C-alpha cells in the first residue's frame, strides 16, 4: 500500500471557516470560490480600454456558464473583490443574469496586483496594439523593467516589445485617425510611427488608408521618400461595395484627376471587359486583367 500524505505536522484538523485560508497561506496557493457578482468590482487599472462586443460571450455563459474563473483580490477596507483579470467575463456574466461567478482569489498588494493585471492582459490576443504599447510602458515605468525584463515576463521577443512600445510616439489624435481609417495592425502602425514628425505621420495615414497599402508597400513608400525626397503622389480611386464582395482600385500616373476623367476611365474599362467577353465567348472576366 502506498503511503498517504496527511496534513503538515504543524497543523491539526479543524472545522474552522478560515481553515482553508490558513492552509493556503502556508503554500501561497490561490483559493478558488464562488463569489457574488455584486461583491466584485472592475479593475481601475485595466489595460484594455474597449471591452468589445460581449454578445457572443454572454450567450456562451448563459448556455455553459463561466468556464474560466476570474482572478480577483479581496480588499477588506472596501469589503469587495477587485478583478485582476477577467473583466470581459465579469461584464458578460452580469449581462447573462448570473448572481455569482467562479473566482480565484489571489493575495497580492497594489503593486503585484497591477503587475499581474498588466502581464495577464498583455499575454492575451485581444488587446489593440495601442493598448498593448501603453500597458508595456506602465510595466517599464512603475516597475523599472527593461525591455528584456518585459520580454521575459510576457514570453515575447525583446525586439517585439521594443517595436510595440515605439507605437507610443503616435499622438492620441493620430491614433484615433488610424483607428477610424481601419489601420489597426501592428505592422502598418509601425510604418506610421517611424515617420520623422507628426505631419509625415498624418500624410502616411492618408496614403495607407486611401490606397489600401500593405505593410511592404507602405515600407517601400517610406524608404523611397527618405531617399528621393518629396514627390507627387499618384491619384488613387478606391471602391468597396457595402457587401464587400469585391474591391476596386484604380491608380493614375498623375496627382490630380477630375471626376470626368475618372468616369471616362471606368467606361473604358467596362468597354474593354465587354470586348474581351465577346471575343472569348465566356461569361466571366479574364482573371489576368489587373
One Martini backbone bead per residue (centre of mass of N, CA, C, O) as a GRO file, in nm:
protein
  290
    1UNK     BB    1   0.096   0.036   0.023
    2UNK     BB    2   0.067   0.354  -0.013
    3UNK     BB    3   0.163   0.647   0.103
    4UNK     BB    4  -0.005   0.886   0.287
    5UNK     BB    5  -0.075   1.219   0.280
    6UNK     BB    6  -0.097   1.465   0.509
    7UNK     BB    7  -0.076   1.694   0.718
    8UNK     BB    8   0.091   1.912   0.850
    9UNK     BB    9   0.248   1.891   1.156
   10UNK     BB   10   0.148   2.198   1.239
   11UNK     BB   11  -0.140   2.071   1.183
   12UNK     BB   12  -0.490   2.055   1.252
   13UNK     BB   13  -0.796   1.949   1.253
   14UNK     BB   14  -1.062   2.176   1.143
   15UNK     BB   15  -1.385   2.359   1.188
   16UNK     BB   16  -1.293   2.620   1.005
   17UNK     BB   17  -1.368   2.879   0.795
   18UNK     BB   18  -1.035   2.964   0.788
   19UNK     BB   19  -0.861   2.713   0.710
   20UNK     BB   20  -0.801   2.746   0.409
   21UNK     BB   21  -0.647   3.011   0.437
   22UNK     BB   22  -0.428   2.898   0.627
   23UNK     BB   23  -0.323   2.676   0.441
   24UNK     BB   24  -0.262   2.860   0.192
   25UNK     BB   25  -0.048   3.040   0.339
   26UNK     BB   26   0.177   2.817   0.331
   27UNK     BB   27   0.177   2.788  -0.002
   28UNK     BB   28   0.049   3.043  -0.172
   29UNK     BB   29  -0.217   2.968  -0.274
   30UNK     BB   30  -0.484   2.991  -0.448
   31UNK     BB   31  -0.842   3.057  -0.421
   32UNK     BB   32  -1.140   2.886  -0.475
   33UNK     BB   33  -1.461   3.052  -0.565
   34UNK     BB   34  -1.774   3.173  -0.505
   35UNK     BB   35  -1.889   3.500  -0.621
   36UNK     BB   36  -2.063   3.762  -0.590
   37UNK     BB   37  -2.121   4.003  -0.819
   38UNK     BB   38  -2.176   4.247  -0.603
   39UNK     BB   39  -1.857   4.195  -0.488
   40UNK     BB   40  -1.753   4.305  -0.763
   41UNK     BB   41  -1.480   4.487  -0.917
   42UNK     BB   42  -1.337   4.664  -1.132
   43UNK     BB   43  -1.040   4.744  -1.287
   44UNK     BB   44  -0.876   5.053  -1.286
   45UNK     BB   45  -0.605   4.911  -1.445
   46UNK     BB   46  -0.712   4.845  -1.713
   47UNK     BB   47  -0.571   4.813  -2.027
   48UNK     BB   48  -0.843   4.783  -2.148
   49UNK     BB   49  -1.058   5.016  -2.306
   50UNK     BB   50  -1.211   4.794  -2.486
   51UNK     BB   51  -1.443   4.525  -2.467
   52UNK     BB   52  -1.641   4.495  -2.677
   53UNK     BB   53  -1.825   4.237  -2.793
   54UNK     BB   54  -2.045   4.042  -2.560
   55UNK     BB   55  -2.262   3.853  -2.686
   56UNK     BB   56  -2.125   3.577  -2.724
   57UNK     BB   57  -2.030   3.545  -2.431
   58UNK     BB   58  -2.308   3.564  -2.300
   59UNK     BB   59  -2.433   3.316  -2.442
   60UNK     BB   60  -2.223   3.113  -2.339
   61UNK     BB   61  -2.285   3.157  -2.036
   62UNK     BB   62  -2.584   3.078  -2.046
   63UNK     BB   63  -2.516   2.780  -2.147
   64UNK     BB   64  -2.214   2.708  -1.975
   65UNK     BB   65  -2.085   2.925  -1.835
   66UNK     BB   66  -1.798   2.980  -1.648
   67UNK     BB   67  -1.490   2.836  -1.750
   68UNK     BB   68  -1.312   3.087  -1.645
   69UNK     BB   69  -1.183   3.216  -1.391
   70UNK     BB   70  -1.144   3.473  -1.195
   71UNK     BB   71  -0.909   3.718  -1.095
   72UNK     BB   72  -0.878   3.808  -0.749
   73UNK     BB   73  -0.904   4.072  -0.489
   74UNK     BB   74  -0.920   4.133  -0.149
   75UNK     BB   75  -1.075   4.425   0.017
   76UNK     BB   76  -1.148   4.503   0.333
   77UNK     BB   77  -1.210   4.816   0.319
   78UNK     BB   78  -1.444   4.742   0.082
   79UNK     BB   79  -1.574   4.459   0.083
   80UNK     BB   80  -1.420   4.344  -0.190
   81UNK     BB   81  -1.360   4.247  -0.528
   82UNK     BB   82  -1.087   4.271  -0.743
   83UNK     BB   83  -0.996   4.270  -1.065
   84UNK     BB   84  -0.730   4.131  -1.245
   85UNK     BB   85  -0.886   3.912  -1.427
   86UNK     BB   86  -1.196   3.911  -1.627
   87UNK     BB   87  -1.388   4.151  -1.725
   88UNK     BB   88  -1.556   4.028  -1.955
   89UNK     BB   89  -1.682   3.800  -1.784
   90UNK     BB   90  -1.820   3.984  -1.585
   91UNK     BB   91  -2.007   4.146  -1.778
   92UNK     BB   92  -2.136   3.895  -1.910
   93UNK     BB   93  -2.255   3.778  -1.646
   94UNK     BB   94  -2.443   4.011  -1.588
   95UNK     BB   95  -2.597   3.992  -1.860
   96UNK     BB   96  -2.681   3.681  -1.793
   97UNK     BB   97  -2.772   3.684  -1.467
   98UNK     BB   98  -2.561   3.631  -1.268
   99UNK     BB   99  -2.484   3.598  -0.912
  100UNK     BB  100  -2.231   3.409  -0.962
  101UNK     BB  101  -1.869   3.346  -0.974
  102UNK     BB  102  -1.579   3.211  -1.057
  103UNK     BB  103  -1.287   3.232  -0.838
  104UNK     BB  104  -0.953   3.355  -0.790
  105UNK     BB  105  -0.779   3.414  -0.502
  106UNK     BB  106  -0.539   3.676  -0.456
  107UNK     BB  107  -0.256   3.755  -0.276
  108UNK     BB  108  -0.207   4.112  -0.305
  109UNK     BB  109  -0.070   4.392  -0.379
  110UNK     BB  110  -0.080   4.668  -0.566
  111UNK     BB  111   0.168   4.605  -0.742
  112UNK     BB  112   0.101   4.306  -0.810
  113UNK     BB  113  -0.174   4.357  -0.931
  114UNK     BB  114  -0.078   4.526  -1.167
  115UNK     BB  115   0.118   4.323  -1.286
  116UNK     BB  116  -0.083   4.092  -1.333
  117UNK     BB  117  -0.281   4.248  -1.512
  118UNK     BB  118  -0.085   4.324  -1.737
  119UNK     BB  119   0.033   4.046  -1.809
  120UNK     BB  120  -0.229   3.892  -1.865
  121UNK     BB  121  -0.326   4.087  -2.092
  122UNK     BB  122  -0.063   4.078  -2.275
  123UNK     BB  123  -0.105   3.758  -2.334
  124UNK     BB  124  -0.325   3.833  -2.494
  125UNK     BB  125  -0.510   3.888  -2.820
  126UNK     BB  126  -0.730   4.154  -2.759
  127UNK     BB  127  -0.538   4.375  -2.794
  128UNK     BB  128  -0.436   4.656  -2.893
  129UNK     BB  129  -0.149   4.802  -2.985
  130UNK     BB  130  -0.193   5.050  -2.798
  131UNK     BB  131  -0.261   4.899  -2.536
  132UNK     BB  132   0.003   4.741  -2.529
  133UNK     BB  133   0.197   4.982  -2.521
  134UNK     BB  134   0.086   5.106  -2.256
  135UNK     BB  135   0.133   4.857  -2.077
  136UNK     BB  136   0.440   4.839  -2.114
  137UNK     BB  137   0.502   5.122  -2.003
  138UNK     BB  138   0.400   5.067  -1.716
  139UNK     BB  139   0.602   4.850  -1.648
  140UNK     BB  140   0.854   5.026  -1.689
  141UNK     BB  141   0.781   5.260  -1.485
  142UNK     BB  142   0.670   5.103  -1.214
  143UNK     BB  143   0.919   4.858  -1.232
  144UNK     BB  144   1.183   4.908  -1.392
  145UNK     BB  145   1.176   4.777  -1.674
  146UNK     BB  146   1.309   4.627  -1.921
  147UNK     BB  147   1.273   4.491  -2.223
  148UNK     BB  148   1.383   4.218  -2.129
  149UNK     BB  149   1.199   4.182  -1.885
  150UNK     BB  150   0.928   4.193  -2.035
  151UNK     BB  151   0.976   3.958  -2.230
  152UNK     BB  152   0.984   3.744  -2.000
  153UNK     BB  153   0.704   3.798  -1.871
  154UNK     BB  154   0.540   3.764  -2.175
  155UNK     BB  155   0.679   3.579  -2.385
  156UNK     BB  156   0.869   3.769  -2.571
  157UNK     BB  157   1.036   3.939  -2.782
  158UNK     BB  158   1.228   4.213  -2.754
  159UNK     BB  159   1.169   4.336  -3.035
  160UNK     BB  160   0.860   4.337  -2.995
  161UNK     BB  161   0.856   4.531  -2.757
  162UNK     BB  162   0.997   4.770  -2.893
  163UNK     BB  163   0.798   4.808  -3.124
  164UNK     BB  164   0.541   4.852  -2.959
  165UNK     BB  165   0.648   5.103  -2.791
  166UNK     BB  166   0.686   5.291  -3.048
  167UNK     BB  167   0.373   5.366  -3.079
  168UNK     BB  168   0.373   5.609  -2.863
  169UNK     BB  169   0.452   5.843  -3.073
  170UNK     BB  170   0.162   5.845  -3.137
  171UNK     BB  171  -0.072   6.054  -3.120
  172UNK     BB  172  -0.393   6.055  -3.023
  173UNK     BB  173  -0.527   6.178  -3.281
  174UNK     BB  174  -0.377   5.969  -3.472
  175UNK     BB  175  -0.493   5.717  -3.352
  176UNK     BB  176  -0.784   5.776  -3.427
  177UNK     BB  177  -0.729   5.794  -3.729
  178UNK     BB  178  -0.641   5.501  -3.762
  179UNK     BB  179  -0.899   5.365  -3.662
  180UNK     BB  180  -1.096   5.506  -3.864
  181UNK     BB  181  -0.912   5.385  -4.117
  182UNK     BB  182  -0.823   5.076  -4.036
  183UNK     BB  183  -0.540   5.107  -3.881
  184UNK     BB  184  -0.454   4.810  -3.671
  185UNK     BB  185  -0.189   4.703  -3.742
  186UNK     BB  186   0.130   4.682  -3.643
  187UNK     BB  187   0.281   4.701  -3.917
  188UNK     BB  188   0.145   4.973  -4.008
  189UNK     BB  189   0.194   5.146  -3.752
  190UNK     BB  190   0.503   5.145  -3.779
  191UNK     BB  191   0.510   5.323  -4.038
  192UNK     BB  192   0.403   5.567  -3.884
  193UNK     BB  193   0.607   5.585  -3.638
  194UNK     BB  194   0.869   5.621  -3.846
  195UNK     BB  195   0.815   5.895  -3.877
  196UNK     BB  196   0.966   6.212  -3.822
  197UNK     BB  197   0.663   6.337  -3.797
  198UNK     BB  198   0.337   6.433  -3.772
  199UNK     BB  199   0.290   6.512  -4.065
  200UNK     BB  200   0.396   6.243  -4.184
  201UNK     BB  201   0.198   6.065  -4.039
  202UNK     BB  202  -0.058   6.181  -4.167
  203UNK     BB  203   0.021   6.117  -4.458
  204UNK     BB  204   0.047   5.811  -4.419
  205UNK     BB  205  -0.244   5.757  -4.338
  206UNK     BB  206  -0.372   5.854  -4.601
  207UNK     BB  207  -0.224   5.662  -4.795
  208UNK     BB  208  -0.304   5.392  -4.669
  209UNK     BB  209  -0.613   5.437  -4.681
  210UNK     BB  210  -0.651   5.515  -4.984
  211UNK     BB  211  -0.464   5.264  -5.108
  212UNK     BB  212  -0.441   5.003  -4.937
  213UNK     BB  213  -0.180   4.936  -4.800
  214UNK     BB  214   0.072   4.750  -4.732
  215UNK     BB  215   0.343   4.704  -4.552
  216UNK     BB  216   0.547   4.696  -4.792
  217UNK     BB  217   0.440   4.949  -4.938
  218UNK     BB  218   0.481   5.146  -4.702
  219UNK     BB  219   0.785   5.097  -4.674
  220UNK     BB  220   0.869   5.183  -4.960
  221UNK     BB  221   0.763   5.470  -4.945
  222UNK     BB  222   0.941   5.558  -4.707
  223UNK     BB  223   1.215   5.495  -4.845
  224UNK     BB  224   1.176   5.670  -5.097
  225UNK     BB  225   1.138   5.939  -4.948
  226UNK     BB  226   1.415   5.938  -4.803
  227UNK     BB  227   1.584   5.921  -5.081
  228UNK     BB  228   1.408   6.145  -5.280
  229UNK     BB  229   1.197   6.290  -5.158
  230UNK     BB  230   0.960   6.476  -5.254
  231UNK     BB  231   0.659   6.357  -5.426
  232UNK     BB  232   0.421   6.296  -5.626
  233UNK     BB  233   0.105   6.167  -5.589
  234UNK     BB  234  -0.099   5.941  -5.685
  235UNK     BB  235  -0.405   5.881  -5.803
  236UNK     BB  236  -0.663   5.717  -5.599
  237UNK     BB  237  -0.924   5.473  -5.652
  238UNK     BB  238  -1.168   5.357  -5.419
  239UNK     BB  239  -1.384   5.054  -5.406
  240UNK     BB  240  -1.653   4.937  -5.176
  241UNK     BB  241  -1.901   4.758  -5.115
  242UNK     BB  242  -2.115   4.678  -4.866
  243UNK     BB  243  -2.068   4.352  -4.914
  244UNK     BB  244  -1.762   4.306  -4.996
  245UNK     BB  245  -1.721   4.139  -5.275
  246UNK     BB  246  -1.528   4.379  -5.360
  247UNK     BB  247  -1.228   4.553  -5.497
  248UNK     BB  248  -1.147   4.881  -5.618
  249UNK     BB  249  -0.846   4.990  -5.801
  250UNK     BB  250  -0.722   5.313  -5.918
  251UNK     BB  251  -0.420   5.421  -6.080
  252UNK     BB  252  -0.259   5.716  -6.144
  253UNK     BB  253   0.003   5.910  -6.258
  254UNK     BB  254  -0.139   6.145  -6.157
  255UNK     BB  255  -0.259   6.361  -5.901
  256UNK     BB  256  -0.490   6.491  -6.087
  257UNK     BB  257  -0.843   6.400  -6.105
  258UNK     BB  258  -1.126   6.408  -6.258
  259UNK     BB  259  -1.444   6.299  -6.275
  260UNK     BB  260  -1.448   6.263  -6.582
  261UNK     BB  261  -1.191   6.089  -6.603
  262UNK     BB  262  -1.295   5.862  -6.424
  263UNK     BB  263  -1.542   5.784  -6.592
  264UNK     BB  264  -1.388   5.724  -6.855
  265UNK     BB  265  -1.214   5.496  -6.738
  266UNK     BB  266  -1.451   5.309  -6.658
  267UNK     BB  267  -1.566   5.282  -6.941
  268UNK     BB  268  -1.316   5.159  -7.071
  269UNK     BB  269  -1.315   4.909  -6.892
  270UNK     BB  270  -1.591   4.799  -6.974
  271UNK     BB  271  -1.536   4.777  -7.276
  272UNK     BB  272  -1.298   4.580  -7.252
  273UNK     BB  273  -1.457   4.352  -7.111
  274UNK     BB  274  -1.672   4.317  -7.331
  275UNK     BB  275  -1.473   4.242  -7.558
  276UNK     BB  276  -1.355   3.992  -7.417
  277UNK     BB  277  -1.624   3.840  -7.397
  278UNK     BB  278  -1.682   3.822  -7.703
  279UNK     BB  279  -1.416   3.682  -7.786
  280UNK     BB  280  -1.441   3.429  -7.580
  281UNK     BB  281  -1.749   3.346  -7.493
  282UNK     BB  282  -1.762   3.433  -7.196
  283UNK     BB  283  -1.903   3.508  -6.858
  284UNK     BB  284  -1.608   3.592  -6.767
  285UNK     BB  285  -1.355   3.748  -6.653
  286UNK     BB  286  -1.034   3.803  -6.693
  287UNK     BB  287  -0.802   3.715  -6.447
  288UNK     BB  288  -0.552   3.885  -6.578
  289UNK     BB  289  -0.683   4.133  -6.504
  290UNK     BB  290  -0.563   4.440  -6.319
   0.00000   0.00000   0.00000
